[in-house]
Amino acid sequence: MMNRTYRNVVNWLSPISQSPPLRPAIETLCNARKLTEALLLAFHNPIEADYTIYSKIIQLCIDLKAHKQGRLVHSHLITTGFPSNVHLGTKLIIFYTMSNDMVYACNMFDKLPERNVVSWTALLSGHSQNGYSQEALYVFVAMRREGVRANQFTYGSVLRACTSVSCLNLGKQIQGCIQKSRFLDNLCVQSALVDFHSKCGEMENAFCVFESMAERDLVSWNVMISGYAFRGFSVDAFLLFRWMLRQGILPDCFTFGSILKASIGGGKGSGLAKVSTIHGCIIRLGYGSYSIISGALVDAYVKCGNLANANYLYKKMQNKDRISCTALITGYAREGKNSSGCLELFCQLRRMHREIDSILLCSMINICANTASLSLGRQLHAIAIKYQSTLDVAMSNALVDMYAKTGEIDDANNVFHHMTEKNIISWTSMISANGAHGRGVDAVSCFKKMECEGFEPNDITFLSLLFACSHNGLTAEGWECFSKMVKKYKIIPRDEHYSCLVDLFARSGCLNESYDLICRMNIKPSASLWGSVLGACRVYGNMYLGEVAARHLCNFEPMKAVSYVVLASMYSAAGLWDSARDARDVVQTRRLTKDPGYSLFQSDNDMLALPPTG
């Protein structure tokens, strides 16, 4: 193929008047980046061409990423029988590694008549840059066995390979070699050592190397700050950032991205203050218009809970990308607010023909679940199938939850049964869905099937199961599950578990058992727990226990009217009209208001449809 292309070029050539000497003419063309003219001139005068000329042309092919022309030069060298040497061969190795053709690069290396540190480093660096880190380490070991001494570029490349595969032991051996060499004080080598230690989690060693550096550039500062931010040492990242500024080193986009990541780790309150401070610094230094910085700021504000600032920044972005849009939608989904705004953002992303990923779709499906938007959820389900022929676990779990919360339990079951892979969240979601739709027996059956398939339940699984049993009158099954949770799985019950168990006994009419359980509990009863007992006492007419529950409930929530209303209703049912009037008088005297109930209604005329994909 390469020889045929070469013949086509030769046939196309017209006679070119020579302008001796040849080397300056080709050097001039290469400096002007005129590759085609340089190739024509060299190929038309193969006798006068030398190593320097071909090296210049191959370097230009590397600079321009001209894959076809570079292979053409190599074919021409083979066809004309041009003898190879280490310098020209190394250039070809670099060209093939740039083309991600490591097979040709290795073949070229094996055919070299002699090898020096540059050719070894070219092959090693090529493997490292193209993701073949293990092979890069093998090349370094072979180079050492050949007795070739490494240079600063060799050490930088092999340390990057060690970092990529987290090969800590070999990296420390290479550090020992560096300490014995003359490159110990080399800035690039020291920065590579800092990067190696920080990305392998050895932050103390990274800082030791960093502190010993006589000279530090922005790259070395960025490596240290990024390492601290990634490992969760936000205080250290900020201290280093301040130190850098005091040294007169101005940050760049990478620095701001790392320090924003560190800002989020301090909690919403302190994190928001830090993000605002960094935001002001970004504006003062003129980085406010950079899309990558704006996206990082949107993500930081979202994670600190300030969706207003995140939305404002997103609207000002000239080039709105998928990452920042996903961050904003995820934030709205987490807060459970502004579902219409999320939909508009999602539609905008689709109109811009941006790529839709599973994280974004999961967030949108969660919003549909929380707002009971079944029609929109079905559209998103169709989009998910279009982008993923086989839905992943997270997407399937989100769909199960969405269909369950919108009342479509059969669709939830259908998604669940078609999942190729399930995790504990999948099973818990299905147990919860069955329990919420009055299918307590199915919930228990699902739990048993989960155990048979080898999944170990967690505390959330048992909470969903106890809820299903309590709301479906499965007292014996609920008590059995609670006992299994404590005895078999050694899970310590939380107050939510006890509340479900108390509610289980109360709903089945075992009021004395529920009260005994409250008295024997190791935790302090909550308002929801006493509320369950009070509601059951009203249903079963247990006046004495109802008064006890109401007294405790009023102590927990003295300004809520619901306790007094339920107590008054219970007195009325028992014919104790004076007591009922006294309970209602408390509501009027304290001017207590009952929280109104509400329903969500979605008209067909108000239904929002997603725009079609392009």
C-alpha positions as CSV (number, residue, x, y, z in Angstrom):
1,M,0.0,0.0,0.0
2,M,2.8,2.4,1.0
3,N,4.9,1.5,-2.1
4,R,1.8,2.1,-4.4
5,T,1.3,5.5,-2.9
6,Y,4.9,6.4,-3.4
7,R,4.8,5.4,-7.1
8,N,1.7,7.6,-7.5
9,V,3.6,10.5,-6.1
10,V,6.6,9.9,-8.3
11,N,4.4,9.5,-11.4
12,W,2.7,12.8,-10.6
13,L,6.0,14.7,-10.2
14,S,6.9,17.1,-12.9
15,P,10.6,18.1,-13.5
16,I,11.7,20.5,-10.9
17,S,14.6,22.8,-11.5
18,Q,17.2,22.2,-8.8
19,S,18.3,25.0,-6.6
20,P,21.6,23.7,-5.1
21,P,22.3,22.9,-2.5
22,L,19.3,20.7,-1.6
23,R,19.5,20.7,2.3
24,P,18.9,24.5,2.7
25,A,15.9,24.4,0.4
26,I,14.2,21.5,2.2
27,E,15.1,23.1,5.6
28,T,13.4,26.3,4.4
29,L,10.3,24.4,3.3
30,C,10.2,22.5,6.6
31,N,10.5,25.7,8.6
32,A,7.6,27.1,6.6
33,R,5.7,23.9,7.4
34,K,5.3,23.1,3.7
35,L,5.3,19.3,3.9
36,T,4.1,18.4,0.5
37,E,6.7,20.6,-1.3
38,A,9.5,19.2,0.9
39,L,8.4,15.6,0.1
40,L,8.4,16.3,-3.6
41,L,11.8,17.9,-3.5
42,A,13.4,15.1,-1.5
43,F,11.8,12.3,-3.4
44,H,12.8,13.8,-6.8
45,N,16.4,14.1,-5.6
46,P,17.0,10.9,-3.6
47,I,20.8,10.8,-4.3
48,E,21.5,14.2,-2.7
49,A,19.2,13.5,0.3
50,D,20.9,12.7,3.6
51,Y,20.0,11.9,7.2
52,T,19.5,15.5,8.2
53,I,17.0,16.1,5.4
54,Y,14.9,13.0,6.2
55,S,15.1,13.7,9.9
56,K,13.7,17.2,9.3
57,I,10.9,15.9,7.2
58,I,9.9,13.2,9.7
59,Q,10.0,15.8,12.5
60,L,7.6,17.9,10.4
61,C,5.3,14.9,10.0
62,I,5.4,14.5,13.8
63,D,4.6,18.1,14.4
64,L,1.7,18.1,11.8
65,K,0.5,14.7,12.9
66,A,0.8,13.7,9.2
67,H,0.4,9.9,9.5
68,K,0.1,9.1,5.9
69,Q,3.0,11.3,4.8
70,G,5.3,9.9,7.6
71,R,4.6,6.3,6.4
72,L,5.3,7.4,2.9
73,V,8.8,8.7,3.9
74,H,9.5,5.4,5.7
75,S,8.4,3.4,2.6
76,H,10.6,5.6,0.4
77,L,13.6,5.0,2.7
78,I,13.0,1.2,2.5
79,T,12.5,1.2,-1.3
80,T,15.6,3.3,-2.1
81,G,17.7,1.2,0.3
82,F,18.7,4.2,2.4
83,P,20.9,2.9,5.2
84,S,19.4,3.4,8.7
85,N,21.2,4.9,11.7
86,V,20.3,5.5,15.3
87,H,19.2,9.2,14.8
88,L,16.9,8.5,11.9
89,G,15.6,5.3,13.4
90,T,14.8,7.2,16.7
91,K,12.8,9.8,14.7
92,L,10.8,7.0,13.1
93,I,10.2,5.5,16.5
94,I,8.9,8.8,17.8
95,F,6.7,9.2,14.7
96,Y,5.1,5.7,15.2
97,T,4.5,6.3,18.9
98,M,2.8,9.6,18.0
99,S,0.6,7.5,15.6
100,N,-0.2,5.0,18.5
101,D,1.3,2.3,16.3
102,M,3.5,0.6,18.9
103,V,4.0,-2.5,16.8
104,Y,5.8,-0.6,14.1
105,A,7.7,1.4,16.8
106,C,9.0,-1.8,18.4
107,N,9.9,-3.3,15.0
108,M,11.8,-0.1,14.2
109,F,13.6,-0.2,17.6
110,D,14.6,-3.9,17.1
111,K,16.1,-3.1,13.7
112,L,18.3,-0.3,15.0
113,P,22.0,-1.0,14.3
114,E,22.8,0.6,17.6
115,R,20.8,2.1,20.5
116,N,21.4,5.1,22.7
117,V,19.6,6.7,25.6
118,V,17.4,8.8,23.2
119,S,16.1,5.7,21.3
120,W,15.4,3.8,24.5
121,T,13.6,6.9,26.0
122,A,11.6,7.3,22.8
123,L,10.3,3.8,23.0
124,L,9.7,4.0,26.8
125,S,7.9,7.3,26.5
126,G,5.8,6.0,23.6
127,H,4.5,3.1,25.6
128,S,3.8,5.4,28.6
129,Q,1.9,8.0,26.6
130,N,-0.2,5.5,24.7
131,G,-1.4,3.8,27.9
132,Y,1.0,0.8,27.8
133,S,2.5,1.5,31.3
134,Q,3.5,-2.0,32.1
135,E,5.4,-2.4,28.8
136,A,7.1,1.0,29.5
137,L,8.4,-0.5,32.8
138,Y,9.7,-3.6,31.0
139,V,11.6,-1.3,28.5
140,F,13.1,0.6,31.4
141,V,14.3,-2.6,33.1
142,A,15.7,-3.9,29.8
143,M,17.5,-0.6,29.3
144,R,19.1,-0.8,32.7
145,R,20.3,-4.4,31.9
146,E,21.9,-3.1,28.7
147,G,23.9,-0.7,30.9
148,V,22.4,2.4,29.3
149,R,22.2,5.4,31.8
150,A,18.9,7.2,31.9
151,N,18.5,10.9,31.4
152,Q,15.9,13.3,32.8
153,F,13.3,12.5,30.1
154,T,13.7,8.8,30.8
155,Y,13.1,9.2,34.5
156,G,10.1,11.5,33.9
157,S,8.5,8.9,31.5
158,V,9.1,5.9,33.7
159,L,7.8,7.7,36.8
160,R,4.6,8.5,34.9
161,A,4.3,4.8,34.0
162,C,4.7,3.9,37.7
163,T,2.1,6.4,38.6
164,S,-0.4,5.0,36.1
165,V,-0.2,1.5,37.5
166,S,0.4,2.6,41.1
167,C,3.7,0.6,41.2
168,L,5.0,2.1,44.4
169,N,7.9,-0.3,45.0
170,L,9.4,0.1,41.6
171,G,8.9,3.9,41.8
172,K,10.8,4.1,45.0
173,Q,13.6,2.0,43.4
174,I,13.7,4.5,40.5
175,Q,13.8,7.3,43.1
176,G,16.9,5.7,44.5
177,C,18.5,5.6,41.0
178,I,17.7,9.3,40.6
179,Q,19.3,10.2,44.0
180,K,22.5,8.6,42.8
181,S,22.4,10.4,39.4
182,R,23.2,13.9,38.3
183,F,19.4,14.6,37.7
184,L,18.5,14.8,41.4
185,D,18.0,18.6,41.2
186,N,16.3,18.6,37.8
187,L,13.0,20.4,38.0
188,C,11.1,18.0,35.6
189,V,12.3,15.0,37.5
190,Q,11.5,16.4,40.9
191,S,7.9,17.4,39.6
192,A,7.5,13.8,38.3
193,L,8.5,12.4,41.8
194,V,6.0,14.7,43.5
195,D,3.3,13.6,41.1
196,F,4.2,9.9,41.6
197,H,4.1,10.0,45.4
198,S,0.9,12.2,45.6
199,K,-1.1,10.0,43.1
200,C,0.0,6.9,45.0
201,G,-1.3,8.3,48.2
202,E,2.1,9.0,49.8
203,M,1.5,12.7,50.5
204,E,4.2,13.0,53.2
205,N,6.8,11.7,50.8
206,A,5.5,14.0,48.1
207,F,5.8,17.0,50.4
208,C,9.3,16.0,51.4
209,V,10.4,16.0,47.8
210,F,8.5,19.3,47.1
211,E,10.0,21.0,50.2
212,S,13.5,20.0,49.1
213,M,13.1,21.5,45.7
214,A,15.5,24.5,45.2
215,E,13.2,25.8,42.4
216,R,9.5,25.3,41.9
217,D,7.4,26.0,38.9
218,L,3.6,26.2,38.5
219,V,3.5,22.5,37.5
220,S,5.0,21.4,40.8
221,W,2.7,23.6,42.8
222,N,-0.3,22.3,40.9
223,V,0.7,18.7,41.4
224,M,0.9,19.2,45.2
225,I,-2.3,21.1,45.5
226,S,-4.1,18.6,43.3
227,G,-2.8,15.7,45.4
228,Y,-4.0,17.3,48.7
229,A,-7.4,18.1,47.1
230,F,-7.9,14.6,45.6
231,R,-6.9,12.9,48.9
232,G,-9.4,15.1,50.9
233,F,-6.7,17.2,52.7
234,S,-8.6,20.4,52.0
235,V,-6.8,22.4,54.8
236,D,-3.4,21.4,53.5
237,A,-4.4,22.3,49.9
238,F,-5.5,25.8,51.0
239,L,-2.3,26.4,53.1
240,L,-0.2,25.4,50.0
241,F,-2.4,27.6,47.8
242,R,-1.7,30.6,50.1
243,W,2.0,29.8,50.2
244,M,2.1,29.7,46.4
245,L,0.4,33.2,46.2
246,R,2.9,34.6,48.7
247,Q,5.8,33.3,46.5
248,G,4.4,35.3,43.7
249,I,3.3,32.3,41.6
250,L,0.0,33.1,39.8
251,P,-2.5,30.2,39.6
252,D,-3.9,28.9,36.3
253,C,-7.0,26.9,35.3
254,F,-5.7,23.7,36.7
255,T,-4.9,25.3,40.1
256,F,-8.4,26.8,40.4
257,G,-10.0,23.5,39.5
258,S,-8.0,21.7,42.3
259,I,-8.6,24.4,44.9
260,L,-12.3,24.4,44.1
261,K,-12.4,20.7,44.7
262,A,-10.7,21.2,48.0
263,S,-13.3,23.9,49.0
264,I,-16.2,21.5,48.7
265,G,-14.7,19.2,51.4
266,G,-15.3,21.6,54.2
267,G,-19.1,21.2,54.5
268,K,-21.8,23.4,52.9
269,G,-21.4,26.4,55.2
270,S,-17.6,26.8,55.2
271,G,-17.3,25.3,51.7
272,L,-19.6,28.0,50.3
273,A,-17.5,30.8,51.8
274,K,-14.3,29.3,50.4
275,V,-15.9,28.9,46.9
276,S,-17.1,32.5,47.0
277,T,-13.5,33.7,47.9
278,I,-12.0,31.6,45.1
279,H,-14.6,32.9,42.7
280,G,-13.6,36.5,43.5
281,C,-9.9,35.5,42.9
282,I,-10.8,34.0,39.5
283,I,-12.6,37.1,38.4
284,R,-9.7,39.4,39.5
285,L,-7.2,37.3,37.6
286,G,-9.2,37.4,34.5
287,Y,-10.2,33.7,34.3
288,G,-14.0,34.3,34.6
289,S,-14.6,33.7,30.9
290,Y,-12.9,30.3,30.7
291,S,-15.4,27.6,30.2
292,I,-13.5,25.0,32.2
293,I,-13.4,27.3,35.2
294,S,-17.0,28.2,34.9
295,G,-18.0,24.5,34.8
296,A,-15.9,23.9,37.9
297,L,-17.6,26.8,39.7
298,V,-21.0,25.6,38.7
299,D,-20.2,22.1,40.2
300,A,-18.7,23.7,43.3
301,Y,-21.7,25.9,44.0
302,V,-24.1,23.0,43.4
303,K,-22.2,20.8,45.9
304,C,-22.2,23.6,48.4
305,G,-26.0,23.9,48.1
306,N,-26.1,27.3,46.4
307,L,-28.1,26.5,43.3
308,A,-29.0,30.1,42.6
309,N,-25.3,31.1,42.0
310,A,-24.8,27.8,40.0
311,N,-27.7,28.6,37.8
312,Y,-26.6,32.2,37.3
313,L,-23.1,31.1,36.2
314,Y,-24.5,28.4,33.9
315,K,-26.7,30.9,32.1
316,K,-23.7,33.2,31.6
317,M,-21.6,30.5,30.1
318,Q,-21.0,31.0,26.3
319,N,-20.2,27.4,25.7
320,K,-22.5,25.3,27.8
321,D,-21.1,21.8,28.2
322,R,-22.7,18.5,29.4
323,I,-20.6,18.4,32.6
324,S,-21.8,21.7,34.0
325,C,-25.4,21.0,32.9
326,T,-25.3,17.6,34.6
327,A,-24.0,19.1,37.8
328,L,-26.8,21.7,37.9
329,I,-29.5,19.1,37.1
330,T,-28.1,16.7,39.7
331,G,-28.2,19.5,42.3
332,Y,-31.8,20.3,41.5
333,A,-32.6,16.6,41.7
334,R,-30.9,16.3,45.1
335,E,-32.9,19.3,46.4
336,G,-36.2,18.1,44.9
337,K,-37.0,21.5,43.6
338,N,-37.5,23.3,40.3
339,S,-38.3,20.3,38.2
340,S,-39.5,22.5,35.3
341,G,-36.1,24.3,35.3
342,C,-34.4,20.9,35.2
343,L,-36.5,19.9,32.2
344,E,-35.7,23.1,30.4
345,L,-31.9,22.5,31.0
346,F,-32.2,19.0,29.7
347,C,-34.2,20.0,26.6
348,Q,-31.6,22.8,26.0
349,L,-28.8,20.2,26.1
350,R,-30.6,18.0,23.6
351,R,-31.3,20.9,21.2
352,M,-27.6,21.6,21.3
353,H,-27.0,17.9,20.3
354,R,-24.7,17.4,23.3
355,E,-24.0,13.9,24.4
356,I,-26.3,12.5,27.1
357,D,-24.7,10.2,29.7
358,S,-26.2,7.9,32.2
359,I,-25.6,10.2,35.2
360,L,-27.7,12.9,33.6
361,L,-30.5,10.5,32.7
362,C,-30.5,9.1,36.2
363,S,-30.9,12.5,37.7
364,M,-33.7,13.4,35.4
365,I,-35.5,10.1,36.1
366,N,-35.1,10.8,39.9
367,I,-36.8,14.1,39.3
368,C,-39.7,12.4,37.5
369,A,-40.0,10.0,40.5
370,N,-40.2,12.8,43.0
371,T,-42.7,14.8,41.0
372,A,-44.7,11.8,39.8
373,S,-44.2,12.8,36.1
374,L,-45.0,9.4,34.5
375,S,-45.2,10.6,30.9
376,L,-41.9,12.4,31.0
377,G,-40.4,9.4,32.8
378,R,-41.5,7.1,30.0
379,Q,-39.9,9.4,27.4
380,L,-36.6,9.3,29.4
381,H,-36.8,5.5,29.6
382,A,-37.0,5.4,25.8
383,I,-34.0,7.8,25.5
384,A,-32.1,5.6,27.9
385,I,-32.8,2.5,25.8
386,K,-31.6,4.4,22.7
387,Y,-28.3,5.4,24.3
388,Q,-27.8,2.0,26.1
389,S,-29.1,-1.1,24.5
390,T,-28.5,-2.8,27.9
391,L,-29.3,-0.6,30.8
392,D,-26.7,-0.4,33.6
393,V,-27.5,-1.1,37.3
394,A,-27.9,2.6,38.3
395,M,-30.2,3.4,35.4
396,S,-32.4,0.4,36.0
397,N,-32.6,1.2,39.8
398,A,-33.7,4.7,39.0
399,L,-36.4,3.4,36.6
400,V,-37.7,0.9,39.2
401,D,-37.9,3.8,41.7
402,M,-39.6,6.1,39.2
403,Y,-42.3,3.6,38.2
404,A,-42.9,2.6,41.8
405,K,-43.4,6.2,42.9
406,T,-45.7,7.0,40.0
407,G,-48.0,4.0,40.8
408,E,-46.9,1.7,37.9
409,I,-45.7,-1.3,40.0
410,D,-46.1,-3.7,37.1
411,D,-43.7,-1.6,35.0
412,A,-41.3,-1.5,38.0
413,N,-41.4,-5.3,38.2
414,N,-40.8,-5.5,34.5
415,V,-37.7,-3.4,34.6
416,F,-36.5,-5.3,37.6
417,H,-36.9,-8.7,36.1
418,H,-35.1,-7.6,32.9
419,M,-32.0,-6.4,34.7
420,T,-28.9,-8.4,33.7
421,E,-27.2,-7.3,36.9
422,K,-28.7,-6.5,40.2
423,N,-27.2,-5.1,43.5
424,I,-28.6,-4.6,47.0
425,I,-30.1,-1.3,46.0
426,S,-32.1,-3.0,43.2
427,W,-33.6,-5.5,45.6
428,T,-34.3,-2.9,48.3
429,S,-36.0,-0.7,45.8
430,M,-38.2,-3.6,44.7
431,I,-39.1,-4.5,48.3
432,S,-40.0,-0.9,49.1
433,A,-42.1,-0.6,45.9
434,N,-44.1,-3.8,46.7
435,G,-44.6,-2.6,50.3
436,A,-45.8,0.9,49.3
437,H,-48.4,-0.6,46.9
438,G,-49.9,-3.0,49.4
439,R,-48.1,-6.1,48.3
440,G,-46.5,-7.1,51.6
441,V,-46.5,-10.8,50.7
442,D,-44.6,-10.0,47.5
443,A,-42.1,-7.8,49.5
444,V,-41.4,-10.7,51.9
445,S,-41.1,-13.1,48.9
446,C,-38.7,-10.7,47.2
447,F,-36.6,-10.5,50.3
448,K,-36.3,-14.3,50.6
449,K,-35.4,-14.6,46.9
450,M,-32.7,-12.0,47.4
451,E,-31.2,-14.1,50.3
452,C,-31.3,-17.2,48.1
453,E,-29.3,-15.4,45.4
454,G,-26.6,-14.6,47.9
455,F,-27.2,-10.9,48.5
456,E,-26.7,-9.7,52.1
457,P,-29.3,-7.1,53.2
458,N,-28.4,-3.9,54.9
459,D,-30.2,-1.7,57.4
460,I,-32.1,0.1,54.6
461,T,-33.3,-3.2,53.2
462,F,-34.8,-4.2,56.6
463,L,-36.3,-0.8,57.1
464,S,-38.2,-1.2,53.7
465,L,-39.2,-4.7,54.7
466,L,-40.5,-3.7,58.1
467,F,-42.4,-0.9,56.5
468,A,-44.0,-3.3,54.1
469,C,-45.0,-5.7,56.9
470,S,-46.4,-2.9,59.1
471,H,-48.6,-1.5,56.4
472,N,-49.9,-4.8,55.3
473,G,-50.7,-6.4,58.6
474,L,-47.9,-9.0,58.5
475,T,-47.1,-9.0,62.2
476,A,-45.4,-12.4,62.4
477,E,-43.4,-11.9,59.3
478,G,-42.3,-8.5,60.5
479,W,-41.1,-9.7,63.9
480,E,-39.3,-12.6,62.2
481,C,-37.5,-10.1,59.9
482,F,-36.5,-7.9,62.9
483,S,-35.1,-10.9,64.8
484,K,-33.2,-12.0,61.7
485,M,-31.7,-8.5,61.3
486,V,-30.4,-8.5,64.8
487,K,-29.4,-12.2,65.3
488,K,-28.3,-13.3,61.9
489,Y,-26.9,-10.1,60.2
490,K,-25.8,-8.4,63.4
491,I,-27.3,-5.1,62.4
492,I,-27.9,-2.7,65.3
493,P,-31.5,-1.3,65.0
494,R,-31.9,2.4,64.6
495,D,-34.9,4.5,65.9
496,E,-36.5,4.1,62.4
497,H,-36.5,0.3,62.8
498,Y,-38.0,0.5,66.2
499,S,-40.6,2.9,64.9
500,C,-41.6,0.5,62.2
501,L,-41.8,-2.4,64.7
502,V,-43.9,-0.3,67.1
503,D,-46.1,0.7,64.2
504,L,-46.3,-3.0,63.2
505,F,-47.7,-4.0,66.6
506,A,-49.9,-0.9,66.9
507,R,-51.6,-1.4,63.5
508,S,-52.4,-5.0,64.3
509,G,-54.1,-4.0,67.5
510,C,-51.3,-5.2,69.8
511,L,-51.1,-1.9,71.6
512,N,-49.8,-3.2,75.0
513,E,-47.0,-5.0,73.2
514,S,-46.1,-1.9,71.3
515,Y,-46.0,0.1,74.5
516,D,-43.9,-2.5,76.2
517,L,-41.5,-2.4,73.3
518,I,-41.2,1.4,73.7
519,C,-40.4,1.0,77.4
520,R,-37.7,-1.6,76.7
521,M,-36.1,0.2,73.8
522,N,-32.5,1.4,74.2
523,I,-33.1,4.6,72.3
524,K,-35.2,7.7,73.0
525,P,-38.7,7.4,71.3
526,S,-39.3,9.9,68.6
527,A,-42.3,12.0,67.6
528,S,-43.1,9.7,64.6
529,L,-43.1,6.7,67.0
530,W,-45.6,8.2,69.4
531,G,-47.6,9.4,66.4
532,S,-48.0,5.8,65.3
533,V,-49.2,4.7,68.7
534,L,-51.7,7.6,69.0
535,G,-53.2,6.8,65.6
536,A,-53.6,3.1,66.5
537,C,-55.1,4.0,69.9
538,R,-57.7,6.1,68.0
539,V,-58.6,3.2,65.7
540,Y,-58.8,0.6,68.5
541,G,-60.3,3.0,71.2
542,N,-57.5,2.5,73.8
543,M,-58.1,5.7,75.8
544,Y,-55.4,5.2,78.5
545,L,-52.5,4.5,76.1
546,G,-53.8,7.2,73.7
547,E,-53.5,9.8,76.4
548,V,-50.0,8.7,77.3
549,A,-49.0,8.8,73.6
550,A,-50.6,12.3,73.1
551,R,-48.8,13.7,76.2
552,H,-45.4,12.5,74.9
553,L,-46.2,13.7,71.4
554,C,-47.2,17.2,72.6
555,N,-43.9,17.4,74.5
556,F,-42.0,16.6,71.3
557,E,-44.1,18.9,69.0
558,P,-46.0,21.4,71.2
559,M,-46.9,23.7,68.3
560,K,-48.4,21.1,66.0
561,A,-52.1,20.8,66.0
562,V,-52.4,17.2,64.7
563,S,-51.8,15.6,68.1
564,Y,-54.6,17.6,69.8
565,V,-56.9,17.0,66.8
566,V,-56.4,13.2,67.0
567,L,-56.9,13.2,70.8
568,A,-60.1,15.2,70.4
569,S,-61.4,12.8,67.8
570,M,-60.6,9.9,70.1
571,Y,-62.5,11.6,73.0
572,S,-65.4,12.2,70.8
573,A,-65.6,8.6,69.6
574,A,-65.7,7.6,73.3
575,G,-68.4,10.1,74.1
576,L,-66.1,12.2,76.3
577,W,-67.3,15.5,74.9
578,D,-65.8,17.8,77.6
579,S,-62.4,16.3,77.1
580,A,-62.8,16.6,73.3
581,R,-63.8,20.3,73.7
582,D,-60.7,20.9,76.0
583,A,-58.4,19.5,73.4
584,R,-59.9,21.6,70.6
585,D,-59.7,24.7,72.9
586,V,-55.9,24.2,73.1
587,V,-55.7,24.4,69.3
588,Q,-57.7,27.6,69.2
589,T,-56.0,29.2,72.2
590,R,-52.5,28.6,70.9
591,R,-53.7,29.4,67.3
592,L,-52.2,26.2,66.1
593,T,-52.7,25.3,62.4
594,K,-52.8,21.9,60.8
595,D,-50.5,21.3,57.9
596,P,-52.8,21.1,54.8
597,G,-52.6,18.1,52.6
598,Y,-52.1,18.5,48.9
599,S,-52.3,16.5,45.7
600,L,-50.3,16.7,42.5
601,F,-52.4,17.1,39.4
602,Q,-50.9,17.2,35.9
603,S,-53.1,18.2,33.0
604,D,-52.6,16.7,29.6
605,N,-52.4,20.3,28.2
606,D,-49.5,21.1,30.5
607,M,-47.6,18.0,29.7
608,L,-44.0,18.8,28.6
609,A,-42.5,16.7,25.8
610,L,-38.9,16.3,25.1
611,P,-37.5,17.6,21.7
612,P,-36.6,14.9,19.2
613,T,-33.0,14.1,18.8
614,G,-31.2,15.2,15.7
